[in-house]
Amino acid sequence: QVLRAAMILPPGEIQVSSLKKNDQVEVFFMKDCYGGGRGPVAEGDEWCPTLGPTFALKFPKVLKTDGWVPAVVIGDWDVSQYNPAQRQTWPQVRLMKEQYWTTRKSSLIDMALEPQQHHRLIKHIDPHHLRTYSGVPPVLSIFMVRWGGFCAVNPTVEGDGGWGESGASVSDRYIKAFLDQLHDTVGLGTAAEPRGYEIWTAYVQNTTEVETLAQYAPAVQGAMSGRHRASFYYLWPVEWQDSSDPSFAGYVFGQAMITMMRAYEAEGITTRFPYNSHLYQVIAQKSWQANLSVFPDLHVPITTKVSRAMVLSDPMHAAQTALSGLETLRQAKANWSGAGPVERGNGAPITTGMVKLGWSWEGTSVWKFEGVEQLAYQLPHALLQPGLMGDSVMIQEYVHFDFEMRFFVIGAVGEVTGGAGEMIKPVHITYNRWNRVDAEGKPREFEKLNRDRILQEIWEMDSAALENAHAIGSKIVTKALYWLRTESAEPPAVLRVDLMVKRTGQGTAHVMLGELTELGACCLGWDEGPRIVNDAVIRSCFKAKPEHAVPLLPYTRAVPTVRYGCVPPDGPPTQSMARELNGQG
C-alpha cells in the first residue's frame, strides 16, 4: 500500500472534471511513463517528439522526454470514472501536432505522412497530467545528456564501495530518482499558478557523438521555452579512448565533453550538473592537487607532475626527478607559515608516495610506490595502459592516516555559515578506511566506518581527538571553498571534500586534504544524501534569475519508485512487480 500510494499520488490537483471527444488538450508527457521503456507500463517503443527531421535521422538523438505536448481526446471522460490503479479509467488521448517522432535508436516517423503509425501515440494519461489551457511556457527548461550506449551503466548499489539505493551518478537509476524529485518539487501548477518543466534529452553512445552534439547547441537553445534554462551532463569524462567493454559504459573523452559543455554555455544555458565547464575541468582533471600542495593552510600533500615524454624517454630519470621535486617543494613549504608536523617532515627524504592520474574515478588510477625503483616501474605502468591518452602523471607524497572523513557541504561560504570568516559546518560526515594495498600498489578493501567504531576500534575512545579532527577539517574545507570562489564566482551547489585523518596524541589529530569531488559523488551510506543533494541542485536551476525563482513543493516520497503516472497493470501488484517498481527487478 505504501508503494502504491507513493507511486500514484502526483502533486497538485486534477484540473479537469470532464472531457468530450475531440477536445483539444495538453498532456504532460514523460517518456519513462507514457513512452514505453523499462517501466511497468510499456505502451509503444519510447516514441518522443524530436527537434525536427534532421535531428531524428542522425545520431545522437535529441528527444523531448518530459514536457507539455498537444493532444486530442479520443472519447468522453468524467472524473467520476477515475481510479488511479486502473489505467483504463484514465482519459485516452492521441498525441498530435508534434509532427516528428522517433525513439532513441530507430528512424523518423512523420505523423503527417504516416497515419498508420498514429496508434503509437494513443495513450491513457493520468488526469493529473492533463490541462485544457495551452500556450503557458514552463518555468524550467533542461537540456540533459545521458549515456545511451548498448551496455547500460551498472548502478553498483551493493557493498561498502557501492553507491547505495540512488545508484551510480550516470546510471538510469540515479537519473530517475532526480527526475522524480524534480517532478514533485517543481510541480505542474494550475491555470492560476502555472508551473511545469520540459526536458530535452540527448543520448550519446561514444565520444564522437559527444563531439557532434556540440554542433546542436543553437538548435537546442531555440527549442527551450522555459523562463529558466539549465543543462545536466550525466557522463564520466576520462583520458581514455572509447571501449566496448561494458565496464566502460558512461565514459567519454574528457576534453570532448568539456568542449561540448562550453558550446551550450555559449548559448546561455547554465550547467547545473555537475559544474560549469571551467570549474568542472579543474576538479575532474585533479590539477588542483599539484597547484595547491605548496600552500600550508590547505594541507594538501606535496604533489608534482611528470610528463609522458620524460617517462617514455627514461623511467628511472623521471622517477629521480619526481622525488627530487617533491623534496624541494616540501622544504620550501616547511619554511612557510602554517606548516604542520606532516608538512615539515622528520628530516628524511621522501621515498614513498602515490602515482595518480587525472580524469579518473573511484580510486581506479592510484598506485602506491616505495622507493625510486618501484616508482620507475609504476610511472610507465600508469601511462602506458592501452587506450590511455594522458599527457602527464601526478606523483604525491605518501600520507599515513587512520581513516578518511568525507564532508558534505551544501551551499557556499557565506551561504551556509552566515558570513565570511566563519567556519563551514558540513551537513553530514561519513568515515571510511582502506584495509590493504595489493601487489599492484592499489588501495583495496574499502570499509565504511562510523563514529562509534572509530572510537572503539581505532582511537581508544579519544573523542576529544575526533572533535579536534572535525574542527581542523572544517577550517580546511572553508579555505578550500574560498579558493574555489577564485575559480568560479558562483559557488558549487554541493561539494564533497575528502580528508585524511591521523591521531597525533591524546585529544589531537592531524588532517590532510585528499580530494575535492564532483557533484554526484557517492553518498557512502548517507541515506538522506541523494534527496538533500537533489534539492540543492534543483534550487540552483533558479539562481541565474532569482527574481523569477519558483518556491519548491515539499518532497515526501518514502521509497524509491518509477516515474509518476506509471502504474502496474490492473489488479494487485505481484511480488516480482513490486521488486521492479523498487528498481530491483
N, C-alpha and C positions, 0 to 999 in steps of 0.2 A: 504494500500500500504506500509506503514511503517512497519507494522507487517510482511508482506510477504517478503519485502526486507531484513529486519533484520534476518529473519529466513533462507533464502535460500542462501545468498551470502557467501560462505566459504572463508577463507583467502587463498591467493595463486592463482595459475592459473591451468587450465586444462592441464595435461601433455601429453595427447594422443589426436590425431586428428582423428584416425580411428582404428577399431579393426576388426579382422576376426574371424569367428567361430573357436573354439578350441585353440585360442591364450591363452598362459599362462600369467596370470597377478597376481598382488597383489591388494587387496582391503582393505581399512581402515574400518574395521568392528566396529560398535558401537551398542551395544545391544539395547539401548533405541531408536535407529532409525531403524536398519535393523533386529533386533531380535524379534520384536513384542513388547508386553507390553502395556503400557498405552498411548503411543504416538498416533497421529492421523493416522499413518500408522501401521497397525497391521498385519504384514506378519509372520505367524508362531507363535510359542509359546516361544519366548525368548530363542531359541536354541543358545548355545555358546560353543566354544571349552573348554575342561577341561584338567586338568593336566594328566589324564590317567584313565583307567577303575576303579581302586580302588577309586580314588577321586570322580568319578561320581556316585558311588554306595552307598556312605555313606554321612552322614551329619556331619559338614557343607559342602556345595558345594563350590568349588573354581573354578571360571569361568574366562576365558579371555573375558572381557566385552568390551574392546577397544584395537585396535591394527591392524597391518597389518597381513592378512592371505592370503594364496594362493588360487587362483580361476581359473576357465577356462571359456572363453567367450562362450556363447550359440549361439549367432547369430551375423552376421556382424553389425557393427555400425559405423556411421560417425558423427563427431561433428556438422555438419550442421543440423542434426535431433534434437539436444538438445534443450529442453525447460525446464527450471528449475521448472516450475509449473506443468509439466505433467510427471508423473513417467514413463509412457510407452515409453518416448523418451530417457530414460537413458539406458546405457549398461546393458544387462541382463547376469548374471554370475551364475555359480554354485560354491559355496564354497567347497573346496576339500582339500585332504591331511591331514588336521587336523582330525585325524581319529575318535576321541571320542568326541561326542557332547552330551550335556544334558541341562536341564533347572534348575532353582533354586530349584524346588520341584519334578521333575519327575525322571525317571530312565534313564539309559545309552542307547545311540544309537551308535552302532559301524557301521560306514558308509561302511566299507569293507564287513560286513556280512549282512547288511540290505539295499540293494539298493532301496527297495521300499520306503525308507524314504528320498531319495535324493531330492524329491520335496520340503522338508522343507528348503533346503539350496539354493534354486533358488531365487535370489534377483535381483531387479533393483537397481543399485548402482549409485549414483551421480558421474559423471566423475571426479569431484574434488577429489574424494576418491579412485582413481584408478591409478595405475602406472604399467609400463611394465618391470621395473627392480626389482630385488629381492636381498636378502642377505644383505641389509643395516640395521644394528641394529638401534633401536630407540635411541633417545638421553636421554629418561627418561623412567624408569620402575617404576610403582607404584603398591604397594600391598594395597588394600583398604578393610576394614572390615565395613560392613553395617548391619543394622537391617533387618532381613528377616522373622520376625515372622508373624503370621496370621493377627494380628492387626497392621496396619501401624502407624507410628508416626504422631501425629497431628501437622501440621506445625504451628498452632496458630499464624496467621498473623494479626488478628484484635485486636483493643483496645490499650489503653495505655500500658498495660502489655504484648501485643503481640510482636512477633518477626519481624513484618513488611513483606515486599514483599519477602525477602530472605527465610523466614520460620525458624523454629527451627533448630538448628545446626546438628541434627542427622536425619532430615527428608529428604525424597526424593527430595523435593523442593529445599532445601539448597544445597544438593549434586549436583543436576543437574545444578544449577547456577554456581557452581565451575567448573564442567566439561565443560560447555560452554566456560568459560573463559580460562581454560587450553587448550582446542582445538584451540581457536582463537589465543592465545598469543604464544604458542609453535609452532603451525602450523605443516603442513605435509611435507613441504620442496619440493625440486626438486632433480633430479639426481645430479646436480652440488652442491647443498646445502641440503643434506638430513637432515630431522628433524624427526618429528613423535614421538609418545609415545605409551606405552602399559599399560594397567591396568588389573591386576588380582584381582578379587573381591571375597571376602568370605561373604556369607550371613548367619548370625547367628540368631537363634531363642531363645536362652536361655544361661544361664551361662555354662551348661555342654558342649555346642558346643564351647564356648569360650575356655574352658579348652582343648578340643580336638584339636582345631585349633593351639594351641601351638606346637603340635607334627608335624604339616605340615611344619614348618618353613624351614627345609633343602630342601624339595621338591619345595616349592615356590621360594626360593632363586635360585635354579638351573634352574627354568623356566624363570627367569627375565634376559633379554638380553640387557637392556639399559646401557649406559655409566654411568648414574646417577640412583640411586635407593632410593626410599623413601616409607614410609608407612603412611597410613592415617587410623585413627580409629574413626569412627563416631558412638560412643556409649556413654551412660551416666553411669559412674561407681557409684555404691551406696553400702551401707551396708545392703541391704535388700535381702531376699530370692526372687526368681523369682515369678512372679504373672501373672495370665491370664487376669487380669484386663486391659482393653485397655489403661487406663491412665498410665500404667507402660511399654508401648511399648518403646523399645530403651534402657531400663535399664538392666544392668547386675551387678553381684557382683564385687566390685572394685578390690579386691586383685587378683581375677582370671583374670581380664582384664590386670592388671599391669604385672602379670606373663606371659601372652600371649605376650604382647608387648616386654618384655625382651627377649623372645625366638627369635623373629625376629631381634631385635637389636643385639643379639649374632651372627646372620648370616651376620652382616654388613649392614643391611637395616635400615637406619636412620629414626626415627619418625619425620614427618613434620606436622602432625595434630593429637592430639593437640601439645604435647611437648614430649621430650624424657622421658622415663618412670620414671626416678628418680625425675625429676623436676615436672612432672605431679602429681606424688603421693603427693609431698609436698603441691602443690596448691590445689588439689582436696580434700584431707583429712583435709585441713584447720588447720593443726597443727602449722603452722607458726604464727597464731594469738596468741597462748599462748607463743610460743618461743620468739617472738619479742616484746611482750607487755611491757617488763620492760625497753626497750631502749627508752629514752625520744625523741630522734631525729626522730624516726619513727612514733611517735604519734599514736600508736595502743592502743585501750582501754585495761586496765588491764584484763587479761584472765587467767583462770586456768582450770584444768580438774578434774573430779571426776570419779572414776572407777565404772563400773556397779555393782561390788560386794559390794562396800560401799553403793550404793543407795539401793540395794536389802536388805542389812542387816539392815539398819536403815536410812530411808529417812531424818528424822529430823537431825540426827547427820551429815549426808552427807551435808545437806544444811548449817548447822552451820559451818562445816569445810570449805566449799567453800567460804562463806562470810568472815571468818577469814583469809583465804588465800588471797583473793582479797585485804583486808585491809592491810595485811602485805606487799604485793607486791607494793601497791600504796604508802605506806610510804617510802619504800626503793627507789622507782622510784623518788619520790619527792625530795630526797636528792641528786640525780644525776644531773649533769649539763644538761641544755637543757629542763628541765621540765617546762611546761607552766602552766597557771592557772587551767586548767582542770585536769592535772596530779597531781597538788598539792592538789586540793580539797578545801573544805571550813571548814575542821575540823570535819565534821560529818561523821560517819561510813557509809560504803556502804551498802545500804539496797535494792536498785533497780538495776535490770540488765536484761540480756538476757540469756536464755538457748539455746544452739546451738548444732547441730550435724554436724560432718564432713561428707564428701562424700554426700552432699545434694545440691539441685539445686533449683534456682528460689525462694529462701526465704521460702521454704516449711517446713523446720525443724528449725524454730526460734520461741521462745516464750518469752514474757516479764513477769517478776515477780516483785512484790512489797512486800518486807518483807520476813522473813525467813519461815513463814508458807506457803506462796504461792510457794516459791522455793522448799520446801519439797514436795509439790504436783506436781510441774512441772517436777522435776527430774525423778520420776518413770513414769510419763505420757509420757515423751520423750523416755525413754529407753525401756519401756515395750510395745511398739506398735507391733502388730502382724507382724512377719516376720523380724523385725529389729535384726541384729546380731552385732551391735556395741559394743565395749568394754568400752567406756567411753563417757562422755558428757562434753561439754565446758560450763563454766559459765563466763560471761563477764559483767564488769561494764556498767551501762546504760549511754549513751551519749545523751544529749539534743542537737538537731540540727534543723536548719530551713529547710534545704533541702540537697540533695546529689548532688555532682558533679561526673561525670564519665569521666576520662581522657583516651583517646585512644592514645596509643603510638605505633608507627611503627618503628622498629629497636631497637637499644640499646644505652646505654651511650657510647659516643664517635662516634657512627654512625650517630645519629640524632642531636647531639649538636656541633660537631666539635672537641671535645676532652674532656678528663677527667676534672672534676671540674666545667664544665658548666652545667646549669640547663636544664632539659628536657623541650621542648616545645611540648605539645601534638598536634597531627594533628587535633583533634576535642574534644570538650567538650559538654556533654549533662547534663541536670539537671532534677531532679525529687523530689517528696516528697511522704510520706505515710500519709494519712489523718486521720487514726484512728487505734486503736488496738481493736480487737474483744474480746468477753468474754473468749476465749481460750488463749488469750495473743499473738495472731498472728498479725503482721502488715497487714493492709488491705488498699484498695482503693489507689493503686499506680497511681500517676498522673505525666505525663510529664510536664515539665516547660521549659521556655526559658528565656533569659537574661531580656527581657523587662518585663515579668510577675514578675520575682524576684524583680526587682527594683520598679515596680509599686505596687505590692500587698504585698510584704513581707519586703523589706528593705528600704522603704521610700526614694527611689531614691538615695540611698547611693552607687553610682558607685565606689567610692574610696574603700569602704569595699569589693566590689566584686573583684576589681583588686587585693586587698590585699589577698583575698582568693585564687585567681588564682596563685599569686606568692608563697604563702605558699604551695599550692598544688603541684606546680612544684618542690619545694625543697623536699617534702616528696616523691613524685614519683621518683625523681632522686636517692634518698638514697635507696628506696626500690629496684630499678633496680640494684644498686651496690650490695645490699645483694643477689639478685637473681644470680649475677655472681659468688657468692661463692657456690651456689647450682649447677650451670651449667655454665661452662666456655663459652659455646656457648649461647648467649642471645636468648630469645624468639623473634620470628619474629614479633609478635603482642601481646600486653598486654592491657587489660582494667583495670584501677585502680579506685575503688570507694571510694569517700571521703565524710565525713560528715562535714557540714559547719554550724557555728553559728556566727551570728554578735555579737560582744562584745562591740561595741561603734562606734562613728562616724568615718568612714574610717578604721575600724579594724575588723578582723574576726579571729576565731579560727577554725582550720581544723584538723580532725582526720582521720586516715587511716581505712577504713572499710573492703575492700575486694580486693584481687588480683584475677582476674578472668581468666579463661582458654581461650585459643584460641577457637573462635566460639561463644563467649559471644554475647548476643543480642546487636545490634547497637542502639536501643532505638530511632528510628526515624531519624537516620543519613542516609539519602538516598544513599549517595556515599560510605558509610561504607563497605558494602559487596564487592564492586568492589575493593576498596583500600586494604582491608584485603586479599582478594584472590590473588591480585597481589603480596603482600608481601610473602604469603605462597608459591606461585609458584616459586618466586625468591629464596626462602630458599631451594628449592629442589636441587639447583645447588651449594650450599655453600660448600659441602664436597669436591668438586673438582673444585675450582674456575677457574683453568686454562682451564677447558673444559666447562665453562658456556656458555649458549646459549642466545644471545640477544632476548628479548621477542618482539613479534609483538604488534602493538597498538591494544587495545581492544575498539571497537566502538559501541557495541550493545546499542541501545537506550531503548529497552523494554525487560522484561523477556520473554524468549522463550523456546521451547523444543529444543532438541539436533539438531545439524546441520544435514542436509540431510533429515530430516523428513518433509514431505510436505503433505498438505491435499490432498484428492482425487481430481481428475481433476475437474476444474470449480472454480468459485469464492468462497472464504470462507464464510460460513454462520455465523450468529451471535453467535450461540452456539459453532461453531468450533473455532471462534476467542477467546471465553472465555476459551475453553480448551487449546488452544495454550498458553494463558497467565497464565495457572495454576489455572483458576477459575472454570473449569468445574467440 
